[in-house]
Amino acid sequence: MITRTFSTYTFEEVEEVFFLNRVFQCNLLEEWLKAVPNIDNIQEFVLNKSKNHLFKQVFNWNEDELKMFFIGPLIELADLETTNFKPFTQRTLEITMNEIKITGKVDFMIATGKRTAKPPYFCIHEYKQEANTSDDALGQLLITMVVAQALNENKFPILGAYIVGRNWFFVVLDDKQYAVSDAYVATSDDIFQIFAILQKSKEIIQRFI
């Protein structure tokens, strides 16, 4: 049996092998992106501080530093844990499809489970540093979402995001169709909308429980 990791896929290959079709109108993505910020004074202070820190360091940080000093604190501030699901990092997803074992570690996902993550509802994969964007971040996210969808027996849409330095892209995979947002720039006031979109994830995921 052939084994392939997420990092070996491009978005074109994922489209061809799994018969995905990119669409440019998706009601769920539009709803997700229209999240209304609900930010208190402390959150506003932290977000502005994080935005300025990222602006100064985005060309210097490697992927781990981007994750440690910016993405992790932002996700923690969004408070994505509930009694029904919680965030997990660096957990392995794998499945055998068409006699190929597809496997990889997901940078971040929201799933049910306490110690062991169940099939996820929302994945963030990949984090790419600004100075090195040669890898296909969309392709690696899409294959991750395809695996998550299969593990969930295609019972509901999968939410996802990939991050390239300061730029955040949000993705919805629904059956064989996927839609991708325009970039949200975290070194600008877009950071408040990014935060709102992350918070909105909780409301959307609750529908799937």
C-alpha positions in Angstrom: 0.0 0.0 0.0 1.2 3.5 -0.9 1.4 6.1 1.9 1.2 9.8 1.2 1.4 12.7 3.6 -0.6 15.9 3.4 2.5 17.8 2.4 2.8 16.0 -0.9 -0.5 17.2 -2.3 -1.2 20.3 -4.5 -4.7 21.8 -4.7 -4.9 20.8 -8.4 -4.2 17.1 -7.6 -6.8 17.2 -4.8 -9.3 18.6 -7.2 -8.6 15.9 -9.8 -8.3 12.9 -7.5 -11.3 13.7 -5.3 -13.5 15.4 -7.9 -13.6 18.7 -6.1 -14.9 21.8 -7.7 -14.1 25.3 -6.5 -17.1 27.6 -6.4 -17.2 31.3 -5.9 -20.6 31.6 -4.1 -21.1 29.6 -0.9 -23.9 30.6 1.6 -22.1 29.1 4.6 -18.8 30.8 3.8 -20.6 34.1 3.3 -22.4 33.7 6.6 -19.1 32.8 8.4 -17.3 35.8 6.9 -20.0 38.2 7.9 -19.5 37.5 11.6 -20.0 40.7 13.6 -17.1 41.5 16.0 -18.1 41.4 19.7 -14.9 42.7 21.3 -14.5 44.1 24.8 -11.8 46.6 25.8 -9.3 44.0 26.9 -9.7 42.0 23.7 -9.3 45.2 21.7 -6.1 46.1 23.5 -4.6 42.5 23.0 -5.6 42.4 19.3 -4.0 45.8 18.6 -0.9 44.7 20.5 -0.8 41.4 18.5 -1.3 43.2 15.2 1.6 45.6 15.9 3.9 42.7 17.0 3.1 40.8 13.9 3.8 43.8 11.7 7.3 44.2 13.2 8.2 40.5 13.1 6.3 38.9 10.2 9.4 38.7 8.0 11.6 37.4 10.8 9.5 34.7 12.4 9.7 31.1 11.3 6.6 28.9 11.3 7.0 27.9 14.9 7.5 31.5 16.0 4.5 32.7 14.0 2.4 29.9 15.7 3.8 30.6 19.2 3.8 34.4 19.3 0.8 35.2 17.2 -1.6 32.5 16.1 -1.7 30.6 19.4 -2.5 33.7 21.5 -5.1 34.8 19.0 -6.9 31.5 19.1 -6.8 31.3 22.9 -8.3 34.8 23.0 -11.1 33.7 20.8 -12.0 31.0 23.4 -13.0 28.1 21.1 -13.5 25.5 23.8 -17.0 24.4 24.8 -18.4 21.5 26.8 -19.0 19.7 23.4 -15.7 20.3 21.6 -12.2 21.8 22.1 -9.1 22.7 20.2 -6.3 20.2 19.5 -2.9 20.8 17.9 -0.5 18.5 16.1 -2.9 15.5 16.0 -2.6 12.9 13.3 -5.4 12.3 10.8 -5.3 9.4 8.5 -7.5 7.3 6.3 -7.1 4.7 3.5 -8.8 5.8 0.3 -8.4 4.2 -3.2 -5.7 1.9 -1.8 -3.6 4.9 -0.6 -3.0 5.6 3.0 -3.2 9.4 3.5 -1.8 10.7 6.7 -0.5 13.9 8.4 -0.4 16.0 11.5 -2.9 18.8 11.6 -1.6 22.1 12.9 -4.8 23.0 14.7 -8.3 21.5 14.7 -11.6 21.7 16.7 -13.1 18.4 17.4 -15.0 16.4 20.0 -13.1 14.3 22.5 -11.1 15.0 25.7 -7.6 13.4 25.3 -8.1 11.9 21.8 -9.5 14.1 19.0 -12.5 12.8 17.2 -13.0 13.6 13.5 -12.8 17.4 13.3 -15.2 20.2 12.3 -12.7 22.9 11.7 -9.0 22.6 10.7 -6.3 25.3 10.4 -3.5 23.9 8.2 -1.0 25.2 7.2 1.0 28.0 8.9 3.5 29.4 6.4 6.1 32.0 7.2 5.9 35.1 5.0 9.4 34.7 3.5 8.8 31.1 2.3 5.5 30.5 0.4 6.8 27.9 -2.0 4.6 25.1 -0.7 1.0 24.7 -1.7 -0.8 25.7 1.5 -4.3 25.5 -0.1 -3.6 22.0 -1.3 -2.4 20.8 2.1 -5.4 22.3 3.7 -7.8 20.7 1.1 -6.4 17.2 1.5 -6.7 17.6 5.3 -10.4 18.7 4.9 -11.1 15.8 2.5 -9.8 13.3 5.1 -11.8 15.0 7.8 -14.9 14.9 5.6 -14.4 11.2 4.9 -13.9 10.4 8.6 -17.1 12.2 9.3 -18.9 10.3 6.5 -19.7 13.6 4.8 -22.3 14.4 7.4 -21.7 18.1 7.4 -19.5 20.8 5.8 -15.9 21.1 7.0 -14.5 24.5 7.9 -10.9 25.3 7.4 -8.2 28.1 7.2 -4.7 28.4 6.0 -2.3 31.2 7.0 0.6 32.6 5.0 2.4 35.1 7.2 0.0 38.0 7.8 -2.6 36.6 5.3 -5.5 34.4 6.5 -7.8 32.5 4.1 -11.0 30.8 5.2 -12.3 27.7 3.4 -15.6 25.7 3.4 -15.7 22.2 1.9 -19.3 21.0 1.4 -19.6 17.6 -0.4 -17.5 18.0 -3.5 -17.6 21.8 -3.6 -15.2 24.2 -1.8 -15.0 27.9 -1.6 -12.1 30.1 -0.5 -12.3 33.6 1.0 -10.2 36.6 -0.1 -7.2 37.3 2.2 -7.7 38.9 5.6 -4.5 40.8 6.5 -3.7 40.4 10.2 -1.4 43.4 10.3 -4.3 45.7 9.5 -7.7 46.2 11.2 -8.7 42.9 9.5 -7.5 41.3 12.7 -10.8 42.3 14.3 -12.7 40.5 11.6 -10.4 37.4 11.8 -11.2 37.3 15.5 -14.9 37.6 14.8 -14.7 34.8 12.2 -12.9 32.5 14.7 -15.6 33.2 17.3 -18.3 32.6 14.7 -16.9 29.1 14.2 -18.3 28.0 17.6 -21.8 29.0 16.6 -21.6 27.2 13.2 -20.0 24.0 14.7 -22.8 23.8 17.3 -25.2 23.0 14.4 -23.2 19.9 13.6 -23.2 18.4 17.1 
